Amino acid sequence: MATGASGVVNRPTIVSLFLICALSSNIIAQSRTKVVNGDSLTIFTHPMKDKFEIEISIEVSKKDESLVYNYSIENKLSSEQNVWYWLIISDSKIHSIKSPSNWSYNESGNPGRISWASKKAQFRVKPGEVLDGFGFTSKELPTIKPYFMEGWAWIILQAGQEPDSVENSSFFDTAKKGHMIFPQENRIENTLEFTDTLETFRFRSCEELNWATNSGVCGELKNDLSDIKANLQAGDSLSAANALSDFIKLVEQEKDKSLTSEGYALLYFNAEYLRRRLVGEN
């Protein structure tokens, strides 16, 4: 199965073939007959390609004035499908792109479609396997971005009646959806607005994405950000910078403890940027 110029999967065109999609012993896509106004219609439902559990790990490091983003993906042992395709929609400026061996990279479209795909069946990520080697460099800070990932499902073509209707025909209907760390498209320059953004990152990491797993630590981080904002509103950027140092210190202490790789990268690099801004104002 190939990808088109947009980086999105080209679906098989149904001309005169009847499709059934099966995985192991389970049929995960099928046709059915529906009677409408006395006519018997054949309806085909595309297979779901999200039958896998994935964990994305990230390491962000500073290099000169840029950040280097490196990713690995783990297809959990309980998964039912091999992973073969990964898509992010973003206009972020990235360069020095890396791909795992026997995976290809594609970038196109407006907004940008950034994707990696396995070149051959034997290089898909099987249940229980980890694949690293994804990465790039960017001058932009980390943010939270949706991703779309597709597992492989065998399609068996069987001669027969052409379907009258096809359901789940879009890639986005059947792919797995999640959130990951990715460079921002536009950087917020106002320090007070940036502090609000940092609080949004903290809240989503703690309450939504499970990137920060200790409620006590989440509370301390929230209090630090409240102090930072109050000092900025009072025009005291030096006190705000001191409170931000406490925030950064706690984030560093919780790396690989209550903060996942995503939570750490998101909070640390954004806070460190804000700290440099505040110190520069004094």
C-alpha positions as CSV (number, residue, x, y, z in Angstrom):
1,M,0.0,0.0,0.0
2,A,1.5,3.3,-1.0
3,T,1.3,6.9,0.1
4,G,0.2,9.8,-2.2
5,A,1.7,13.2,-2.6
6,S,-0.1,14.5,0.4
7,G,1.5,11.8,2.6
8,V,-1.9,10.2,3.2
9,V,-2.6,6.6,2.3
10,N,-4.0,5.9,-1.2
11,R,-6.9,3.6,-0.6
12,P,-7.6,0.7,-3.0
13,T,-10.1,1.7,-5.7
14,I,-13.0,-0.6,-5.8
15,V,-13.9,-1.4,-9.4
16,S,-15.3,-4.8,-9.7
17,L,-14.0,-6.5,-6.7
18,F,-15.6,-7.5,-3.4
19,L,-13.3,-6.9,-0.4
20,I,-13.0,-8.7,2.8
21,C,-10.3,-7.7,5.3
22,A,-9.1,-10.3,7.9
23,L,-6.5,-10.3,10.6
24,S,-5.6,-13.6,12.2
25,S,-8.9,-15.4,12.8
26,N,-10.9,-12.2,13.2
27,I,-12.7,-10.5,10.3
28,I,-12.2,-6.8,11.1
29,A,-13.9,-5.4,7.9
30,Q,-16.8,-6.9,6.1
31,S,-19.6,-6.2,3.7
32,R,-23.3,-6.4,4.6
33,T,-26.5,-6.2,2.7
34,K,-29.1,-3.5,3.4
35,V,-32.5,-3.2,1.8
36,V,-33.4,0.3,0.8
37,N,-36.7,1.0,-0.9
38,G,-36.9,-2.6,-2.0
39,D,-33.4,-2.6,-3.4
40,S,-30.7,-4.8,-1.9
41,L,-27.5,-2.8,-1.5
42,T,-24.0,-4.1,-0.7
43,I,-22.2,-1.9,1.9
44,F,-18.5,-2.4,2.6
45,T,-16.8,-1.1,5.7
46,H,-13.1,-0.4,5.6
47,P,-11.0,-2.1,8.3
48,M,-10.0,-0.3,11.4
49,K,-6.2,0.1,11.4
50,D,-5.9,1.2,15.1
51,K,-5.7,-2.2,16.7
52,F,-2.4,-1.7,18.4
53,E,-1.1,0.0,21.5
54,I,1.8,2.4,20.9
55,E,4.2,4.2,23.2
56,I,6.2,7.1,21.8
57,S,9.4,8.1,23.6
58,I,11.2,11.4,22.9
59,E,14.6,12.8,23.7
60,V,15.1,16.5,23.1
61,S,18.6,18.0,23.4
62,K,20.0,21.5,22.7
63,K,22.5,21.9,19.9
64,D,23.8,25.5,19.4
65,E,20.6,27.6,18.9
66,S,18.5,24.6,17.8
67,L,16.8,21.6,19.5
68,V,17.3,18.0,18.3
69,Y,14.2,15.8,18.5
70,N,14.7,12.1,18.6
71,Y,11.9,9.6,18.8
72,S,11.3,5.9,19.3
73,I,8.1,3.9,19.1
74,E,7.2,0.7,20.9
75,N,4.4,-1.5,19.6
76,K,3.1,-3.2,22.7
77,L,3.1,-7.0,22.9
78,S,-0.7,-7.0,23.3
79,S,-1.2,-5.3,19.9
80,E,-3.0,-7.1,17.0
81,Q,-1.4,-5.2,14.1
82,N,2.1,-4.3,12.9
83,V,2.7,-0.5,12.7
84,W,3.8,0.8,9.3
85,Y,2.8,4.5,8.9
86,W,3.0,7.7,11.0
87,L,1.6,11.1,10.1
88,I,1.8,14.5,11.7
89,I,0.1,17.6,10.3
90,S,2.2,20.7,11.0
91,D,3.8,23.7,9.4
92,S,6.7,23.7,11.8
93,K,10.1,24.3,10.3
94,I,12.3,21.2,10.7
95,H,15.5,20.0,9.0
96,S,18.2,17.3,9.2
97,I,15.4,14.7,9.1
98,K,16.3,11.2,10.1
99,S,14.5,7.9,9.3
100,P,15.0,4.4,10.6
101,S,16.6,2.0,8.2
102,N,14.1,0.8,5.5
103,W,11.6,3.5,6.4
104,S,11.0,6.5,4.2
105,Y,10.2,10.1,5.0
106,N,7.8,12.4,3.2
107,E,6.8,16.0,3.6
108,S,4.2,17.8,1.4
109,G,0.9,19.7,1.4
110,N,-0.5,22.8,3.0
111,P,-0.8,22.5,5.9
112,G,2.3,20.4,5.9
113,R,1.9,16.6,6.1
114,I,5.0,15.0,7.7
115,S,5.1,11.3,7.5
116,W,7.3,8.1,7.8
117,A,6.4,4.8,6.2
118,S,7.8,1.3,6.2
119,K,9.3,0.4,2.8
120,K,8.5,-3.3,3.0
121,A,6.5,-5.7,5.0
122,Q,9.4,-7.1,7.0
123,F,10.3,-3.7,8.4
124,R,6.9,-2.9,10.0
125,V,7.0,-2.6,13.8
126,K,5.6,-5.9,15.1
127,P,4.0,-6.3,18.5
128,G,6.7,-6.3,21.2
129,E,9.2,-4.4,19.0
130,V,10.8,-1.0,19.5
131,L,12.0,1.1,16.6
132,D,14.1,4.2,17.0
133,G,15.9,6.4,14.5
134,F,13.1,9.0,13.9
135,G,14.2,12.6,14.3
136,F,15.0,16.0,13.1
137,T,16.3,19.4,14.2
138,S,14.3,22.6,14.7
139,K,14.7,26.0,16.2
140,E,11.2,25.8,17.6
141,L,10.2,24.8,21.1
142,P,8.2,21.7,22.0
143,T,4.4,21.7,21.9
144,I,1.6,19.1,22.0
145,K,0.6,17.9,18.5
146,P,-1.9,15.3,17.3
147,Y,-0.5,12.3,15.4
148,F,-2.1,9.6,13.2
149,M,-0.6,6.1,13.0
150,E,-1.7,3.1,11.0
151,G,-1.5,-0.6,11.6
152,W,-1.3,-3.0,8.7
153,A,-4.4,-5.1,7.9
154,W,-4.4,-7.7,5.1
155,I,-6.9,-7.1,2.4
156,I,-8.1,-10.1,0.6
157,L,-9.7,-9.4,-2.8
158,Q,-12.5,-11.7,-3.7
159,A,-14.3,-11.7,-7.0
160,G,-17.9,-10.7,-6.7
161,Q,-20.4,-7.9,-6.6
162,E,-19.1,-4.3,-6.5
163,P,-20.2,-2.6,-3.3
164,D,-22.9,0.1,-3.6
165,S,-21.4,2.0,-0.7
166,V,-18.1,2.2,1.2
167,E,-17.9,3.3,4.9
168,N,-14.7,4.4,6.7
169,S,-13.2,5.3,3.4
170,S,-10.9,8.1,4.9
171,F,-7.5,7.4,6.4
172,F,-8.6,9.5,9.3
173,D,-11.6,7.3,10.0
174,T,-9.5,4.2,10.6
175,A,-6.1,5.4,11.9
176,K,-5.0,5.5,15.5
177,K,-5.0,9.0,16.9
178,G,-2.9,10.3,19.8
179,H,-0.8,13.2,21.0
180,M,3.0,13.7,20.9
181,I,5.7,16.3,21.3
182,F,6.5,18.3,18.2
183,P,8.0,21.7,17.4
184,Q,5.7,24.7,17.7
185,E,4.6,26.5,14.5
186,N,4.6,30.0,16.1
187,R,6.4,31.1,19.2
188,I,4.6,33.4,21.7
189,E,6.8,36.4,22.6
190,N,4.8,38.0,25.4
191,T,6.1,36.6,28.7
192,L,2.7,36.7,30.4
193,E,1.0,34.9,27.6
194,F,3.9,32.4,27.5
195,T,3.3,31.7,31.2
196,D,-0.3,30.9,30.5
197,T,0.8,28.5,27.7
198,L,3.2,26.8,30.1
199,E,0.3,26.3,32.6
200,T,-1.7,24.8,29.8
201,F,1.1,22.4,29.1
202,R,1.3,21.5,32.8
203,F,-2.4,21.0,33.0
204,R,-2.7,18.8,30.0
205,S,0.4,16.8,31.0
206,C,-1.1,16.2,34.5
207,E,-4.8,15.9,33.8
208,E,-5.2,14.7,30.2
209,L,-2.2,13.0,28.7
210,N,-0.7,11.2,31.7
211,W,2.7,12.7,31.1
212,A,3.0,13.8,34.7
213,T,1.8,11.1,37.1
214,N,2.3,12.5,40.6
215,S,-0.6,14.8,41.7
216,G,1.6,16.3,44.5
217,V,4.3,17.3,41.9
218,C,1.6,18.6,39.6
219,G,0.3,20.8,42.4
220,E,3.8,22.2,43.2
221,L,4.3,23.0,39.5
222,K,1.0,24.8,39.4
223,N,1.8,26.9,42.5
224,D,5.2,27.9,41.0
225,L,3.5,29.0,37.8
226,S,0.9,31.0,39.8
227,D,3.8,32.8,41.6
228,I,5.5,33.5,38.3
229,K,2.4,35.0,36.8
230,A,1.6,37.1,39.9
231,N,5.2,38.5,39.8
232,L,5.0,39.3,36.1
233,Q,1.6,41.1,36.6
234,A,3.3,43.1,39.4
235,G,6.1,44.0,37.0
236,D,8.7,42.1,39.0
237,S,10.5,39.9,36.4
238,L,13.4,39.1,38.7
239,S,11.1,37.5,41.3
240,A,9.3,35.7,38.5
241,A,12.6,34.4,37.2
242,N,13.5,33.1,40.7
243,A,10.1,31.3,41.0
244,L,10.7,29.8,37.5
245,S,14.1,28.5,38.7
246,D,12.1,26.5,41.3
247,F,9.8,25.2,38.6
248,I,12.7,24.1,36.4
249,K,14.5,22.4,39.4
250,L,11.5,20.4,40.2
251,V,11.0,19.3,36.6
252,E,14.6,18.2,36.5
253,Q,14.2,16.2,39.7
254,E,11.1,14.4,38.3
255,K,12.6,13.4,34.9
256,D,12.1,9.7,34.4
257,K,10.2,9.6,37.7
258,S,6.8,11.2,37.7
259,L,7.5,12.9,34.3
260,T,7.5,10.9,31.2
261,S,9.9,11.8,28.4
262,E,7.1,13.8,26.8
263,G,6.3,15.7,30.0
264,Y,9.9,16.5,30.7
265,A,10.7,17.8,27.2
266,L,7.5,19.9,27.1
267,L,7.9,21.6,30.5
268,Y,11.7,21.9,30.7
269,F,12.5,23.4,27.4
270,N,9.6,25.9,27.4
271,A,10.4,26.9,31.0
272,E,14.1,27.3,30.2
273,Y,13.3,29.6,27.3
274,L,11.0,31.7,29.5
275,R,13.7,31.9,32.2
276,R,16.3,33.2,29.6
277,R,13.7,35.8,28.5
278,L,13.1,37.0,32.1
279,V,16.8,37.1,33.0
280,G,17.5,39.1,29.9
281,E,14.9,41.7,30.9
282,N,16.9,42.4,34.1
